[in-house]
Amino acid sequence: MPQPVQPPAIPANIRPVSSNISANYHQCFQGMPPLSVTDCASSNVCEQPTQTTVPKISVLEDSCLLNLGKSASLLGPPISVGYVVQPTSSTQPNLAQKAQRRQRQTKGQVTQQTIRNKTNTGTIKRIVTQERGGEAREFELNLPPVTAQNLPEGEITIPVPAAADEPIGVLELTADSQEYDEERQIVTAEGNVIVRFQEALLDADRVQINLPNRIMVAEGNVALTRGEQILRGERFEYYFVQDSGVVYDANGELYTAASETDLPQPSSPDDSDPTAIPRPVSDRIARNLPLQGVTNPGDYSFVVGSSLTVDPNGSLPGTPTTGAKGSINRFRYEADRVDFEGSEAVATNMRITNDPFSPPDLELRAPTARFRRISPLLDEIVASQPRLVFDQGLSVPTFRNRILIDRRPKEPGLFNFGFDDDDRGGFFLERPIEIYNSPRARFTLTPQYFLQRAIFDDGPLDPRAFGFESRLEFNIDPRTSLVGSAAVTSLDLSELEQESRASLRLRRLIGTTLPHNLDLEASYRDRLFNGSLGFQTVHSTIGAVLTSPVIRLGKSGVGLRYQAGIQNINADTNRSDLLPSVRDNNRINLTRYQAAVSLGKSFSLWRGKALPATPEAGLRYTPRPVVPYVTLSTNISGVTSLYSSGDNQNSISGSVGLVGQLGHFSRPVLDYTGFNIRYTQVAVGDLSPFLFDRVADTSVLSGGITQQIYGPVRFGLQTSFNLDTGQEISTNYFLEYRRRSYNIVVRYNPVQGLGSVSLRVSDFNWTGNPGRFDGRPVIQGVTQ
C-alpha cells in the first residue's frame, strides 16, 4: 500500500463560482461543448469574484472540463475545495464511503455545498516555479482576514486546520516549459516536471496547479518519492487543504523498515546549512533502470507444531521450538486507484507481493484494502475478501483480513496445527491471541485443543483435551529483556502439577566489542532432549549462565566460544545412593557448577560459481543463487561439571564432518543435492548424577541428504546413530516445496514423535524498476 502523502499545510483561499459557470458545468454534463478559453476571456463568465464563499463542485475523473487541451484552462474555472458537509447529518463519511461515492457519481449529479473558512493564520506560504534556463517566479499565498459580520445569514461555517508550526512551507516546481494564466491563476508545467514539497518529490510529464483552490493535477509517468517510499501512477490529483486526493493506475514500493518515520534521504555531506530542507532523489533515473542488484537479506519464517532445532554440527541441542521470527521489509504493489486522505488510504483491486520479479510467485489480492497508521511504529492494512495467490494459479482465501506492518512477527491464520506425541497425545490445534502489544511489551495467550487425544482417548469435552500456552516478552532497555513462557497440557486439576511447564529468563547484554549474554533463568518442568536417553524433564532450576560470542583467533580461522554457569537443579536420577529409602519420586536437589569451551575451524575443499541472479537461472527456485561447494569442518570441545554432592563429569569430544551441495537448483530435474556427514567421539570420566545432562553417547555417526525430485519439490532426511549400541538417536524426514519468494516444509520425526509445518517468506532488496505484475517491461519509463 502507498504511504499517505504529507503536503505543505497551505490555507484555503475560497472563491465563488457564478451562476453562469454553474450553467456551463450543467451543459458540459449534458454533452454540450463547454466554453472555450477565448469565450471565457471575452465574457463576464470568468470575472473575478468579490465574495468568499463558493459551492463545492466534485472533480470527476472523466469530466470534460479537464480535457480542454494542453493550456492553462485544463483545470477549468476555480473549484473550491474543503471538508464535505452534510446539512442533514452530523456524521462525517469515512474514506471508503467517499471513494465509493466518487466512483458512483454520474454526469449531472454535482453536489453543491457552501463552505466557509473562518481561520486566518496570517502565515505566508510560497510556491516557486522555474522554467529550466529561465528565471524563477514566486507566488505568495495569504488569506485575507474574515470577520463574523461578513458571514451571510444561514451560511455553514467550518474550520480549516491551521498550518503546522514548521518552516517547510515552500513548494518548488521545475519544468522544461511553463505558462501562467494571470486571470485564473493556473500554473501549467510540461516536460520533465519536478515538484518538491514537504520533504517529498513528484516527477511527471505534465503538472497543473490551481493556486486559488490549492489543487494539483499531475499526468504522465507520475512518481511520488518520499524517503524509501515510491508511489507511481498515470494520474495524480491532490487537494492541499484537505490533504486528500486520488492516484489512478497506481503502483509502487513500500519499505516498511523506514515507513514508521518516513524520513527522507540524508542530506549531502557537503551541505553546510543545517536548516536546509532534505531533498529526496528523483525517481526518474531509477524508473528507467532495469531491475538489478536483487539480494536476499533475510526472511520471515513461521513454524506450527513441534520440531527440534538442528545446529550446524548436525546435533539436536534441546527443546522443541515453535513460533515466528524475522520480518519482510520491502513490498511492491499495484491498484486500479488509490484514494487517500490524511493518514488513511483506500486501494481498489489491490495486489501486493514481496517478489521483485514478474509474474510474482506469491501475492496477496483484495477487491479493496484500507491503509491506516496506528502509531509511528505500527501500520495497519484491512482488506476485503483477501486471498493468497501461489504461482499465479492456486488461490487460497485468508482467514485474517487484517495485516499489521510491524518489526515484530505476527501469528497468521485462523488456527495453527501441530503434532506432539509425548505431551499432547498427537495431533492438536491452537489459536494465538494477542492480549497486549506495545513497542516494549507483548503478551500472547494460545488456547490449544488436543484433537487426537479427544477422538481416540478421552472424549471431545474432557478437560484433558484442552490446554494452553502463554508467552511474555518485555524489553526493559536496549540491552535488557525479559522473556517468560508457560504451557498447560491438561485442564484436569488433579494433573496440573504433571501437565504444566514454565520458564522465566532475564537476559542482559554485557560489553560492546565482544558482547556476552548473561542469563538469569528460572524454570519449572523444563523438557530437554539428551540423545539416546530421549526427552528428560528437569523439575525445577534456578541460576545464571554467561555465554560468549564466537571469537575469531587472529587470522587462523579458528573460532572460540565458551560459557560458564551456576544452577540449583531438582531433577531425576537413577543413583540409589543419592535417594532416600522412602520417597515419592526419584528426584534429587543439587547445585551444579559448569564450564565449557569449544574450538572450531572449517576448510574449503572446493567452491563452484553461482548462476546469474535472474528468474530464469539462479533465482528460479531459491531466493539467492546456489553456490556449489564442499567443506571439511572440525571441532573440539571440553566440558566440566561439578555437583554439590561431590560428583563430577568431565568430558572432551572431537568431531570431523563433510558438508556440501552440488548443482544450482535451476533445471527442473535432479539439479540439486545437499549432503552432510559427521563423526563424533567423546572421552568421559565419571558420569553426572542426573539423567538430563549425562553423557550417554560416546561414539555418534550422523548424516543427512536433501535431493531435488522435480521442479521446486525436494525431499530429505537427517539421522544420527550411537555406534556403540546401534541405537537410532533421532531421524527427521521432510518434504519441501521451494519457490523464490516462499517455501513450505513438512517435517516428521517418528523417534521423538514430533511433527511440524513451516512457512518461510523471503525478504528482498533491489534497485531499478521491477515493472508491472503482468511482466510487461518498462523501457525509458514507459510500460510496454
FENTAGI-V328331 format. One record per residue. RES is the residue in three letters. D_CENTER is the distance of its C-alpha to the mean C-alpha in Angstrom with 2 decimals. Layout:
res:RES d_center:D_CENTER
res:RES d_center:D_CENTER
This chain:
res:MET d_center:11.59
res:PRO d_center:13.65
res:GLN d_center:13.71
res:PRO d_center:17.05
res:VAL d_center:19.85
res:GLN d_center:21.88
res:PRO d_center:25.47
res:PRO d_center:28.48
res:ALA d_center:30.17
res:ILE d_center:33.44
res:PRO d_center:35.86
res:ALA d_center:37.25
res:ASN d_center:40.73
res:ILE d_center:41.96
res:ARG d_center:44.64
res:PRO d_center:46.82
res:VAL d_center:47.26
res:SER d_center:50.85
res:SER d_center:52.19
res:ASN d_center:53.03
res:ILE d_center:49.48
res:SER d_center:48.39
res:ALA d_center:51.04
res:ASN d_center:49.73
res:TYR d_center:46.29
res:HIS d_center:48.05
res:GLN d_center:49.98
res:CYS d_center:46.87
res:PHE d_center:45.27
res:GLN d_center:48.52
res:GLY d_center:48.45
res:MET d_center:50.95
res:PRO d_center:50.38
res:PRO d_center:49.07
res:LEU d_center:51.03
res:SER d_center:50.92
res:VAL d_center:50.31
res:THR d_center:54.08
res:ASP d_center:54.83
res:CYS d_center:52.51
res:ALA d_center:54.15
res:SER d_center:57.71
res:SER d_center:57.47
res:ASN d_center:56.68
res:VAL d_center:53.58
res:CYS d_center:51.31
res:GLU d_center:53.40
res:GLN d_center:51.61
res:PRO d_center:51.05
res:THR d_center:52.37
res:GLN d_center:50.47
res:THR d_center:46.99
res:THR d_center:45.84
res:VAL d_center:44.61
res:PRO d_center:43.59
res:LYS d_center:39.89
res:ILE d_center:39.51
res:SER d_center:36.21
res:VAL d_center:35.15
res:LEU d_center:35.19
res:GLU d_center:33.17
res:ASP d_center:36.33
res:SER d_center:38.82
res:CYS d_center:41.82
res:LEU d_center:42.08
res:LEU d_center:39.11
res:ASN d_center:40.80
res:LEU d_center:44.05
res:GLY d_center:43.56
res:LYS d_center:42.20
res:SER d_center:43.90
res:ALA d_center:43.25
res:SER d_center:43.97
res:LEU d_center:40.74
res:LEU d_center:39.30
res:GLY d_center:42.61
res:PRO d_center:44.26
res:PRO d_center:42.24
res:ILE d_center:39.90
res:SER d_center:39.21
res:VAL d_center:35.68
res:GLY d_center:34.75
res:TYR d_center:33.48
res:VAL d_center:34.64
res:VAL d_center:37.30
res:GLN d_center:38.57
res:PRO d_center:42.22
res:THR d_center:42.50
res:SER d_center:39.40
res:SER d_center:37.71
res:THR d_center:34.30
res:GLN d_center:31.84
res:PRO d_center:30.02
res:ASN d_center:26.27
res:LEU d_center:24.18
res:ALA d_center:23.94
res:GLN d_center:27.72
res:LYS d_center:28.31
res:ALA d_center:26.42
res:GLN d_center:28.48
res:ARG d_center:31.61
res:ARG d_center:31.18
res:GLN d_center:30.92
res:ARG d_center:33.95
res:GLN d_center:36.12
res:THR d_center:39.11
res:LYS d_center:41.86
res:GLY d_center:44.30
res:GLN d_center:41.93
res:VAL d_center:41.34
res:THR d_center:40.86
res:GLN d_center:42.63
res:GLN d_center:41.65
res:THR d_center:43.43
res:ILE d_center:41.32
res:ARG d_center:42.35
res:ASN d_center:40.87
res:LYS d_center:42.52
res:THR d_center:40.50
res:ASN d_center:42.00
res:THR d_center:39.84
res:GLY d_center:42.24
res:THR d_center:39.41
res:ILE d_center:40.04
res:LYS d_center:37.15
res:ARG d_center:37.62
res:ILE d_center:36.71
res:VAL d_center:37.70
res:THR d_center:38.38
res:GLN d_center:39.77
res:GLU d_center:41.00
res:ARG d_center:40.59
res:GLY d_center:43.92
res:GLY d_center:45.01
res:GLU d_center:45.19
res:ALA d_center:42.51
res:ARG d_center:43.09
res:GLU d_center:41.85
res:PHE d_center:41.62
res:GLU d_center:41.83
res:LEU d_center:40.54
res:ASN d_center:42.27
res:LEU d_center:42.98
res:PRO d_center:46.61
res:PRO d_center:47.46
res:VAL d_center:47.80
res:THR d_center:50.24
res:ALA d_center:50.60
res:GLN d_center:53.99
res:ASN d_center:52.52
res:LEU d_center:50.49
res:PRO d_center:52.24
res:GLU d_center:53.11
res:GLY d_center:50.56
res:GLU d_center:47.72
res:ILE d_center:44.21
res:THR d_center:42.76
res:ILE d_center:39.07
res:PRO d_center:37.46
res:VAL d_center:35.19
res:PRO d_center:32.59
res:ALA d_center:34.05
res:ALA d_center:32.75
res:ALA d_center:30.46
res:ASP d_center:32.36
res:GLU d_center:30.94
res:PRO d_center:32.56
res:ILE d_center:30.18
res:GLY d_center:32.41
res:VAL d_center:33.16
res:LEU d_center:32.13
res:GLU d_center:33.19
res:LEU d_center:34.00
res:THR d_center:35.26
res:ALA d_center:36.51
res:ASP d_center:39.25
res:SER d_center:41.37
res:GLN d_center:41.49
res:GLU d_center:43.88
res:TYR d_center:44.33
res:ASP d_center:46.18
res:GLU d_center:48.12
res:GLU d_center:49.29
res:ARG d_center:46.02
res:GLN d_center:43.84
res:ILE d_center:41.39
res:VAL d_center:39.88
res:THR d_center:39.27
res:ALA d_center:37.63
res:GLU d_center:37.39
res:GLY d_center:36.47
res:ASN d_center:33.42
res:VAL d_center:32.58
res:ILE d_center:30.33
res:VAL d_center:29.57
res:ARG d_center:28.20
res:PHE d_center:27.39
res:GLN d_center:25.39
res:GLU d_center:23.65
res:ALA d_center:22.60
res:LEU d_center:24.31
res:LEU d_center:25.33
res:ASP d_center:26.94
res:ALA d_center:29.17
res:ASP d_center:32.50
res:ARG d_center:34.05
res:VAL d_center:33.45
res:GLN d_center:35.70
res:ILE d_center:35.71
res:ASN d_center:37.93
res:LEU d_center:38.86
res:PRO d_center:40.58
res:ASN d_center:37.81
res:ARG d_center:34.78
res:ILE d_center:33.39
res:MET d_center:31.76
res:VAL d_center:31.50
res:ALA d_center:30.07
res:GLU d_center:30.72
res:GLY d_center:30.29
res:ASN d_center:27.35
res:VAL d_center:25.57
res:ALA d_center:22.58
res:LEU d_center:21.11
res:THR d_center:19.48
res:ARG d_center:18.21
res:GLY d_center:16.86
res:GLU d_center:14.07
res:GLN d_center:13.67
res:ILE d_center:16.06
res:LEU d_center:17.52
res:ARG d_center:20.43
res:GLY d_center:23.07
res:GLU d_center:26.78
res:ARG d_center:27.76
res:PHE d_center:26.46
res:GLU d_center:28.35
res:TYR d_center:27.80
res:TYR d_center:29.80
res:PHE d_center:29.79
res:VAL d_center:31.38
res:GLN d_center:29.21
res:ASP d_center:25.97
res:SER d_center:25.36
res:GLY d_center:25.67
res:VAL d_center:24.66
res:VAL d_center:23.33
res:TYR d_center:24.82
res:ASP d_center:23.56
res:ALA d_center:20.20
res:ASN d_center:17.72
res:GLY d_center:15.42
res:GLU d_center:12.33
res:LEU d_center:9.30
res:TYR d_center:8.25
res:THR d_center:5.74
res:ALA d_center:7.65
res:ALA d_center:10.63
res:SER d_center:10.04
res:GLU d_center:11.23
res:THR d_center:14.52
res:ASP d_center:14.77
res:LEU d_center:17.32
res:PRO d_center:19.45
res:GLN d_center:20.45
res:PRO d_center:22.95
res:SER d_center:26.56
res:SER d_center:29.04
res:PRO d_center:30.81
res:ASP d_center:34.04
res:ASP d_center:33.38
res:SER d_center:35.89
res:ASP d_center:35.18
res:PRO d_center:32.72
res:THR d_center:32.67
res:ALA d_center:31.80
res:ILE d_center:28.87
res:PRO d_center:26.06
res:ARG d_center:26.21
res:PRO d_center:23.12
res:VAL d_center:23.80
res:SER d_center:24.80
res:ASP d_center:22.84
res:ARG d_center:26.24
res:ILE d_center:26.52
res:ALA d_center:23.02
res:ARG d_center:23.53
res:ASN d_center:26.71
res:LEU d_center:25.37
res:PRO d_center:24.60
res:LEU d_center:21.34
res:GLN d_center:21.74
res:GLY d_center:20.47
res:VAL d_center:17.81
res:THR d_center:16.50
res:ASN d_center:14.33
res:PRO d_center:13.33
res:GLY d_center:11.65
res:ASP d_center:9.91
res:TYR d_center:8.62
res:SER d_center:11.99
res:PHE d_center:13.61
res:VAL d_center:17.40
res:VAL d_center:19.71
res:GLY d_center:23.32
res:SER d_center:25.02
res:SER d_center:25.07
res:LEU d_center:26.37
res:THR d_center:24.60
res:VAL d_center:26.65
res:ASP d_center:27.15
res:PRO d_center:27.97
res:ASN d_center:31.64
res:GLY d_center:31.32
res:SER d_center:32.25
res:LEU d_center:30.81
res:PRO d_center:30.38
res:GLY d_center:30.01
res:THR d_center:28.28
res:PRO d_center:26.24
res:THR d_center:22.47
res:THR d_center:19.94
res:GLY d_center:16.45
res:ALA d_center:12.89
res:LYS d_center:11.55
res:GLY d_center:9.15
res:SER d_center:5.43
res:ILE d_center:4.01
res:ASN d_center:4.78
res:ARG d_center:6.91
res:PHE d_center:7.99
res:ARG d_center:11.56
res:TYR d_center:13.28
res:GLU d_center:16.88
res:ALA d_center:18.92
res:ASP d_center:22.68
res:ARG d_center:22.46
res:VAL d_center:20.34
res:ASP d_center:22.25
res:PHE d_center:21.03
res:GLU d_center:22.75
res:GLY d_center:21.83
res:SER d_center:18.32
res:GLU d_center:18.03
res:ALA d_center:17.82
res:VAL d_center:18.86
res:ALA d_center:18.29
res:THR d_center:20.93
res:ASN d_center:20.48
res:MET d_center:16.79
res:ARG d_center:15.26
res:ILE d_center:11.69
res:THR d_center:10.95
res:ASN d_center:9.35
res:ASP d_center:13.08
res:PRO d_center:14.92
res:PHE d_center:18.20
res:SER d_center:20.01
res:PRO d_center:20.61
res:PRO d_center:17.17
res:ASP d_center:17.37
res:LEU d_center:14.67
res:GLU d_center:13.70
res:LEU d_center:13.23
res:ARG d_center:16.27
res:ALA d_center:17.68
res:PRO d_center:20.91
res:THR d_center:19.44
res:ALA d_center:16.17
res:ARG d_center:16.11
res:PHE d_center:13.68
res:ARG d_center:14.62
res:ARG d_center:13.93
res:ILE d_center:14.82
res:SER d_center:15.03
res:PRO d_center:14.37
res:LEU d_center:11.50
res:LEU d_center:10.21
res:ASP d_center:9.71
res:GLU d_center:10.75
res:ILE d_center:11.22
res:VAL d_center:14.43
res:ALA d_center:15.71
res:SER d_center:19.30
res:GLN d_center:20.22
res:PRO d_center:16.88
res:ARG d_center:17.36
res:LEU d_center:15.88
res:VAL d_center:18.06
res:PHE d_center:18.77
res:ASP d_center:20.81
res:GLN d_center:21.82
res:GLY d_center:23.99
res:LEU d_center:23.02
res:SER d_center:21.43
res:VAL d_center:20.30
res:PRO d_center:19.76
res:THR d_center:17.02
res:PHE d_center:18.50
res:ARG d_center:15.72
res:ASN d_center:15.29
res:ARG d_center:12.94
res:ILE d_center:9.15
res:LEU d_center:7.83
res:ILE d_center:4.90
res:ASP d_center:5.88
res:ARG d_center:6.59
res:ARG d_center:8.64
res:PRO d_center:8.52
res:LYS d_center:9.81
res:GLU d_center:12.79
res:PRO d_center:12.83
res:GLY d_center:16.13
res:LEU d_center:19.39
res:PHE d_center:20.76
res:ASN d_center:20.55
res:PHE d_center:23.58
res:GLY d_center:25.11
res:PHE d_center:28.47
res:ASP d_center:30.39
res:ASP d_center:34.13
res:ASP d_center:35.19
res:ASP d_center:33.82
res:ARG d_center:32.73
res:GLY d_center:35.32
res:GLY d_center:33.16
res:PHE d_center:30.67
res:PHE d_center:28.72
res:LEU d_center:26.09
res:GLU d_center:23.71
res:ARG d_center:21.44
res:PRO d_center:19.06
res:ILE d_center:19.58
res:GLU d_center:17.78
res:ILE d_center:20.86
res:TYR d_center:19.64
res:ASN d_center:16.45
res:SER d_center:16.65
res:PRO d_center:15.33
res:ARG d_center:18.04
res:ALA d_center:18.72
res:ARG d_center:17.51
res:PHE d_center:20.02
res:THR d_center:19.58
res:LEU d_center:22.56
res:THR d_center:22.70
res:PRO d_center:25.93
res:GLN d_center:27.24
res:TYR d_center:29.94
res:PHE d_center:31.92
res:LEU d_center:32.81
res:GLN d_center:35.08
res:ARG d_center:36.96
res:ALA d_center:37.45
res:ILE d_center:38.87
res:PHE d_center:41.08
res:ASP d_center:42.01
res:ASP d_center:41.87
res:GLY d_center:41.28
res:PRO d_center:38.34
res:LEU d_center:39.01
res:ASP d_center:40.16
res:PRO d_center:38.49
res:ARG d_center:37.86
res:ALA d_center:35.50
res:PHE d_center:33.06
res:GLY d_center:30.98
res:PHE d_center:27.80
res:GLU d_center:25.43
res:SER d_center:23.96
res:ARG d_center:21.76
res:LEU d_center:21.66
res:GLU d_center:19.54
res:PHE d_center:20.87
res:ASN d_center:20.37
res:ILE d_center:23.86
res:ASP d_center:23.36
res:PRO d_center:21.40
res:ARG d_center:23.76
res:THR d_center:24.52
res:SER d_center:22.67
res:LEU d_center:24.07
res:VAL d_center:22.97
res:GLY d_center:25.06
res:SER d_center:25.18
res:ALA d_center:27.82
res:ALA d_center:28.76
res:VAL d_center:31.69
res:THR d_center:32.73
res:SER d_center:35.63
res:LEU d_center:36.52
res:ASP d_center:40.21
res:LEU d_center:41.32
res:SER d_center:44.04
res:GLU d_center:41.48
res:LEU d_center:39.01
res:GLU d_center:40.01
res:GLN d_center:39.65
res:GLU d_center:36.43
res:SER d_center:34.32
res:ARG d_center:32.18
res:ALA d_center:30.53
res:SER d_center:29.39
res:LEU d_center:28.58
res:ARG d_center:27.54
res:LEU d_center:27.57
res:ARG d_center:26.20
res:ARG d_center:27.28
res:LEU d_center:26.47
res:ILE d_center:29.84
res:GLY d_center:30.58
res:THR d_center:28.68
res:THR d_center:30.33
res:LEU d_center:30.30
res:PRO d_center:28.06
res:HIS d_center:29.38
res:ASN d_center:27.95
res:LEU d_center:30.40
res:ASP d_center:29.73
res:LEU d_center:31.88
res:GLU d_center:31.52
res:ALA d_center:33.36
res:SER d_center:33.02
res:TYR d_center:34.94
res:ARG d_center:35.63
res:ASP d_center:33.10
res:ARG d_center:32.95
res:LEU d_center:33.33
res:PHE d_center:34.16
res:ASN d_center:37.20
res:GLY d_center:38.08
res:SER d_center:41.12
res:LEU d_center:41.62
res:GLY d_center:38.52
res:PHE d_center:36.49
res:GLN d_center:38.12
res:THR d_center:37.56
res:VAL d_center:37.94
res:HIS d_center:39.27
res:SER d_center:38.31
res:THR d_center:37.45
res:ILE d_center:36.97
res:GLY d_center:36.81
res:ALA d_center:35.07
res:VAL d_center:33.69
res:LEU d_center:33.12
res:THR d_center:31.07
res:SER d_center:31.05
res:PRO d_center:28.57
res:VAL d_center:29.81
res:ILE d_center:32.47
res:ARG d_center:33.69
res:LEU d_center:37.48
res:GLY d_center:38.43
res:LYS d_center:38.39
res:SER d_center:39.47
res:GLY d_center:36.06
res:VAL d_center:36.71
res:GLY d_center:33.98
res:LEU d_center:35.18
res:ARG d_center:33.52
res:TYR d_center:35.26
res:GLN d_center:34.94
res:ALA d_center:37.43
res:GLY d_center:37.59
res:ILE d_center:39.91
res:GLN d_center:39.48
res:ASN d_center:41.69
res:ILE d_center:41.30
res:ASN d_center:42.76
res:ALA d_center:42.58
res:ASP d_center:44.82
res:THR d_center:47.60
res:ASN d_center:50.41
res:ARG d_center:52.79
res:SER d_center:55.66
res:ASP d_center:57.14
res:LEU d_center:54.15
res:LEU d_center:54.29
res:PRO d_center:56.85
res:SER d_center:59.33
res:VAL d_center:58.35
res:ARG d_center:54.62
res:ASP d_center:52.02
res:ASN d_center:49.52
res:ASN d_center:49.23
res:ARG d_center:46.97
res:ILE d_center:47.94
res:ASN d_center:46.58
res:LEU d_center:46.48
res:THR d_center:44.92
res:ARG d_center:43.33
res:TYR d_center:43.14
res:GLN d_center:41.08
res:ALA d_center:40.26
res:ALA d_center:38.68
res:VAL d_center:38.28
res:SER d_center:36.93
res:LEU d_center:37.49
res:GLY d_center:35.87
res:LYS d_center:36.17
res:SER d_center:35.17
res:PHE d_center:37.27
res:SER d_center:36.04
res:LEU d_center:38.66
res:TRP d_center:37.28
res:ARG d_center:34.28
res:GLY d_center:33.85
res:LYS d_center:31.90
res:ALA d_center:28.64
res:LEU d_center:28.62
res:PRO d_center:27.13
res:ALA d_center:23.37
res:THR d_center:23.90
res:PRO d_center:22.92
res:GLU d_center:26.61
res:ALA d_center:27.17
res:GLY d_center:24.97
res:LEU d_center:21.65
res:ARG d_center:23.24
res:TYR d_center:22.07
res:THR d_center:19.98
res:PRO d_center:16.95
res:ARG d_center:19.50
res:PRO d_center:23.27
res:VAL d_center:25.41
res:VAL d_center:28.00
res:PRO d_center:31.15
res:TYR d_center:32.62
res:VAL d_center:34.97
res:THR d_center:34.85
res:LEU d_center:37.30
res:SER d_center:36.00
res:THR d_center:38.25
res:ASN d_center:37.90
res:ILE d_center:40.37
res:SER d_center:39.79
res:GLY d_center:42.02
res:VAL d_center:41.68
res:THR d_center:44.22
res:SER d_center:44.26
res:LEU d_center:46.96
res:TYR d_center:47.65
res:SER d_center:49.69
res:SER d_center:52.03
res:GLY d_center:53.25
res:ASP d_center:51.47
res:ASN d_center:49.25
res:GLN d_center:47.20
res:ASN d_center:46.94
res:SER d_center:45.45
res:ILE d_center:44.63
res:SER d_center:42.80
res:GLY d_center:42.31
res:SER d_center:40.22
res:VAL d_center:39.95
res:GLY d_center:37.62
res:LEU d_center:36.81
res:VAL d_center:33.34
res:GLY d_center:32.37
res:GLN d_center:31.09
res:LEU d_center:33.05
res:GLY d_center:32.11
res:HIS d_center:29.11
res:PHE d_center:27.56
res:SER d_center:28.09
res:ARG d_center:31.21
res:PRO d_center:31.23
res:VAL d_center:33.67
res:LEU d_center:34.09
res:ASP d_center:32.26
res:TYR d_center:30.55
res:THR d_center:32.12
res:GLY d_center:30.62
res:PHE d_center:33.02
res:ASN d_center:33.75
res:ILE d_center:36.96
res:ARG d_center:37.91
res:TYR d_center:41.11
res:THR d_center:41.30
res:GLN d_center:44.59
res:VAL d_center:44.94
res:ALA d_center:48.07
res:VAL d_center:48.36
res:GLY d_center:51.20
res:ASP d_center:51.46
res:LEU d_center:48.85
res:SER d_center:46.68
res:PRO d_center:48.19
res:PHE d_center:44.85
res:LEU d_center:43.53
res:PHE d_center:39.79
res:ASP d_center:40.16
res:ARG d_center:43.34
res:VAL d_center:43.46
res:ALA d_center:44.57
res:ASP d_center:43.52
res:THR d_center:45.38
res:SER d_center:45.16
res:VAL d_center:41.91
res:LEU d_center:40.98
res:SER d_center:37.40
res:GLY d_center:35.90
res:GLY d_center:33.42
res:ILE d_center:32.80
res:THR d_center:30.03
res:GLN d_center:31.45
res:GLN d_center:30.19
res:ILE d_center:32.13
res:TYR d_center:31.29
res:GLY d_center:28.41
res:PRO d_center:25.04
res:VAL d_center:26.85
res:ARG d_center:27.65
res:PHE d_center:29.70
res:GLY d_center:30.34
res:LEU d_center:31.89
res:GLN d_center:32.17
res:THR d_center:35.38
res:SER d_center:37.61
res:PHE d_center:41.32
res:ASN d_center:43.84
res:LEU d_center:46.59
res:ASP d_center:49.20
res:THR d_center:49.01
res:GLY d_center:47.34
res:GLN d_center:44.88
res:GLU d_center:41.43
res:ILE d_center:38.92
res:SER d_center:35.72
res:THR d_center:34.50
res:ASN d_center:31.03
res:TYR d_center:30.79
res:PHE d_center:27.63
res:LEU d_center:26.91
res:GLU d_center:23.88
res:TYR d_center:22.56
res:ARG d_center:20.60
res:ARG d_center:19.07
res:ARG d_center:17.43
res:SER d_center:13.90
res:TYR d_center:14.34
res:ASN d_center:17.19
res:ILE d_center:18.88
res:VAL d_center:21.45
res:VAL d_center:24.22
res:ARG d_center:26.20
res:TYR d_center:29.51
res:ASN d_center:31.87
res:PRO d_center:35.34
res:VAL d_center:36.81
res:GLN d_center:34.41
res:GLY d_center:33.78
res:LEU d_center:29.97
res:GLY d_center:27.51
res:SER d_center:23.78
res:VAL d_center:21.27
res:SER d_center:18.02
res:LEU d_center:15.09
res:ARG d_center:13.12
res:VAL d_center:10.46
res:SER d_center:10.81
res:ASP d_center:8.89
res:PHE d_center:11.30
res:ASN d_center:12.89
res:TRP d_center:15.93
res:THR d_center:18.64
res:GLY d_center:20.73
res:ASN d_center:20.32
res:PRO d_center:18.84
res:GLY d_center:21.05
res:ARG d_center:20.86
res:PHE d_center:19.54
res:ASP d_center:23.18
res:GLY d_center:23.76
res:ARG d_center:26.18
res:PRO d_center:26.59
res:VAL d_center:26.40
res:ILE d_center:29.65
res:GLN d_center:30.33
res:GLY d_center:27.59
res:VAL d_center:29.09
res:THR d_center:27.55
res:GLN d_center:30.41
